[in-house]
Amino acid sequence: MCVIIVRPAGVKMPSKEVLDAAYHANQDGCGFVSTFHHKKTLSYATFLRELAKVHQSEACIIHFRLATHGSVRTANCHPFRRGDVFFAHNGILPIQPMGDMTDSETAFERYIYPAIAEYGYDDEMKDYVISNIIGCSKFAMMRLGDREAKMYGSFIEQADGCYYSNLRFRYFMHKPYNHAI
């Protein structure tokens, strides 16, 4: 199961220990989008180097992938992009992926982005479309230039001020993670 970390603007980046553990639990690619930056890669070193460019004043969505659908390649790393909208997913969706795409990208391309294009990014109809496909999954979205990410599903707020789609990565840490809810 992948992990999404949503870091609100003004909050410090998760610690290197947390990022390392999240990557080690999900080694099939990583990516992020922030107010002014974005990167998808299979290289954790490249990911860290690019993530270091994100200023604390920027909101940020971080994703570490554990492949379930689609091959392990940069194109299948999250977040997926259409125009200025970025989308990340944690979970498995009951849809047939198109070609070598992930179920996440397929849902974004077939359902979510078309709703955004037709109704608008902030419209309730887009939220209705999402509510009909999300199931037990978690989604995070944002547009370049935005100072806030949108979260769908049950995220867990931690003492570091970030929101996590799950905490499975903690098993890869050397010390217990403070998980105040």
C-alpha positions as CSV (number, residue, x, y, z in Angstrom):
1,M,0.0,0.0,0.0
2,C,1.4,3.4,-1.0
3,V,1.6,6.3,1.3
4,I,0.5,9.9,0.8
5,I,1.9,12.7,3.1
6,V,0.2,16.0,2.9
7,R,2.3,18.8,4.4
8,P,0.3,22.0,4.9
9,A,1.9,25.4,4.1
10,G,3.8,26.7,7.2
11,V,4.5,23.2,8.5
12,K,8.0,21.7,8.5
13,M,8.8,18.9,6.1
14,P,8.6,15.4,7.7
15,S,11.9,14.3,9.2
16,K,14.5,12.5,7.1
17,E,13.7,9.4,9.2
18,V,10.0,9.5,8.3
19,L,10.8,10.0,4.6
20,D,13.4,7.2,4.6
21,A,10.9,4.8,6.3
22,A,8.1,5.8,3.9
23,Y,10.4,5.2,0.9
24,H,11.7,1.8,2.3
25,A,8.1,0.7,2.7
26,N,7.2,1.8,-0.8
27,Q,10.2,1.6,-3.1
28,D,8.5,1.6,-6.5
29,G,8.8,5.3,-7.1
30,C,8.2,8.7,-5.4
31,G,7.0,12.1,-6.3
32,F,5.6,15.3,-4.9
33,V,3.9,18.5,-5.9
34,S,4.1,21.7,-3.9
35,T,2.8,25.2,-4.6
36,F,5.7,25.9,-7.0
37,H,7.5,22.6,-7.6
38,H,6.8,19.0,-8.7
39,K,8.9,15.9,-9.4
40,K,8.3,12.2,-10.2
41,T,11.2,9.8,-10.1
42,L,12.4,6.2,-9.4
43,S,15.5,7.7,-7.7
44,Y,15.1,8.4,-4.0
45,A,18.3,10.6,-4.1
46,T,16.8,12.7,-6.9
47,F,13.5,12.9,-5.0
48,L,15.3,14.2,-1.8
49,R,17.4,16.7,-3.8
50,E,14.3,18.2,-5.5
51,L,12.1,18.1,-2.4
52,A,14.8,20.2,-0.6
53,K,13.8,23.0,-2.9
54,V,10.3,23.3,-1.5
55,H,10.0,26.2,0.9
56,Q,8.1,25.8,4.2
57,S,5.5,28.4,3.0
58,E,4.4,26.0,0.2
59,A,1.8,23.3,0.7
60,C,3.1,19.9,-0.5
61,I,1.7,16.4,-1.4
62,I,4.3,13.6,-1.2
63,H,3.7,10.1,-2.5
64,F,5.7,6.9,-2.2
65,R,4.5,4.1,-4.5
66,L,4.1,0.4,-3.9
67,A,3.1,-0.9,-7.3
68,T,-0.2,-2.9,-7.6
69,H,-1.2,-1.9,-11.2
70,G,1.1,-0.8,-14.0
71,S,4.8,-1.4,-14.3
72,V,7.5,0.2,-12.2
73,R,8.4,3.3,-14.2
74,T,8.5,7.1,-13.7
75,A,5.3,7.6,-15.7
76,N,3.4,5.4,-13.2
77,C,4.7,7.4,-10.2
78,H,2.3,9.8,-8.5
79,P,1.2,12.5,-8.5
80,F,-0.4,12.4,-12.0
81,R,-0.9,15.7,-13.8
82,R,-3.4,17.1,-16.2
83,G,-3.0,20.8,-16.9
84,D,-2.2,22.4,-13.5
85,V,-4.0,19.7,-11.5
86,F,-2.0,17.0,-9.7
87,F,-3.5,13.8,-8.2
88,A,-2.2,11.2,-5.8
89,H,-3.9,8.0,-4.6
90,N,-3.4,5.4,-1.8
91,G,-5.3,2.2,-2.1
92,I,-6.7,0.0,-4.9
93,L,-9.7,1.0,-7.0
94,P,-12.1,-1.5,-8.5
95,I,-11.5,-0.4,-12.1
96,Q,-9.7,-1.9,-15.1
97,P,-6.5,0.1,-15.7
98,M,-5.9,1.3,-19.3
99,G,-2.8,-0.3,-20.8
100,D,0.2,0.0,-18.5
101,M,-1.4,2.8,-16.5
102,T,-2.1,2.4,-12.8
103,D,-5.7,2.2,-11.5
104,S,-5.0,5.6,-10.0
105,E,-4.1,7.3,-13.2
106,T,-7.0,5.6,-15.0
107,A,-9.5,6.9,-12.5
108,F,-8.0,10.4,-12.7
109,E,-8.0,10.3,-16.6
110,R,-11.5,8.7,-17.0
111,Y,-13.5,10.2,-14.2
112,I,-11.9,12.8,-11.9
113,Y,-10.2,15.1,-14.4
114,P,-13.1,15.1,-16.8
115,A,-15.4,16.2,-13.9
116,I,-12.9,19.0,-13.1
117,A,-12.8,20.1,-16.8
118,E,-16.6,20.2,-17.0
119,Y,-17.5,21.6,-13.6
120,G,-14.4,23.2,-12.1
121,Y,-11.8,22.3,-9.6
122,D,-13.8,23.6,-6.6
123,D,-17.2,22.4,-7.8
124,E,-19.3,20.0,-5.7
125,M,-20.0,17.8,-8.7
126,K,-16.3,16.9,-8.8
127,D,-16.5,15.9,-5.2
128,Y,-19.6,13.8,-6.0
129,V,-17.7,11.9,-8.7
130,I,-14.9,11.3,-6.3
131,S,-17.3,10.0,-3.6
132,N,-18.6,7.5,-6.0
133,I,-15.2,5.9,-6.8
134,I,-13.0,6.4,-3.8
135,G,-14.3,3.5,-1.6
136,C,-11.7,3.0,1.2
137,S,-8.9,4.7,-0.8
138,K,-7.4,8.1,-0.1
139,F,-6.9,10.8,-2.6
140,A,-4.9,14.1,-2.5
141,M,-5.0,16.8,-5.1
142,M,-3.7,20.3,-5.7
143,R,-3.1,22.8,-8.4
144,L,0.2,24.5,-9.0
145,G,0.1,27.9,-7.3
146,D,-2.4,26.7,-4.6
147,R,-1.4,27.1,-0.9
148,E,-3.6,24.2,0.1
149,A,-4.1,20.5,-0.9
150,K,-7.4,18.8,-1.0
151,M,-7.7,15.5,0.8
152,Y,-10.4,12.8,0.3
153,G,-10.7,9.8,2.6
154,S,-9.5,9.3,6.1
155,F,-6.1,10.8,6.6
156,I,-4.3,10.7,10.0
157,E,-2.9,13.9,11.4
158,Q,0.4,13.5,13.3
159,A,2.2,15.5,15.9
160,D,4.5,16.9,13.1
161,G,1.5,18.7,11.6
162,C,1.4,16.5,8.5
163,Y,-1.4,14.2,7.3
164,Y,-0.7,10.6,6.4
165,S,-2.8,8.2,4.3
166,N,-1.6,5.3,6.5
167,L,1.2,4.7,9.0
168,R,2.4,1.3,7.8
169,F,5.9,2.8,7.1
170,R,6.5,3.2,10.8
171,Y,7.6,-0.5,10.9
172,F,10.6,0.6,8.9
173,M,11.7,3.2,11.6
174,H,14.2,2.5,14.4
175,K,12.1,4.2,17.0
176,P,8.4,4.4,17.6
177,Y,6.7,7.3,15.7
178,N,4.6,9.7,17.8
179,H,1.2,9.2,16.3
180,A,-1.0,11.6,18.2
181,I,-4.4,11.7,16.5
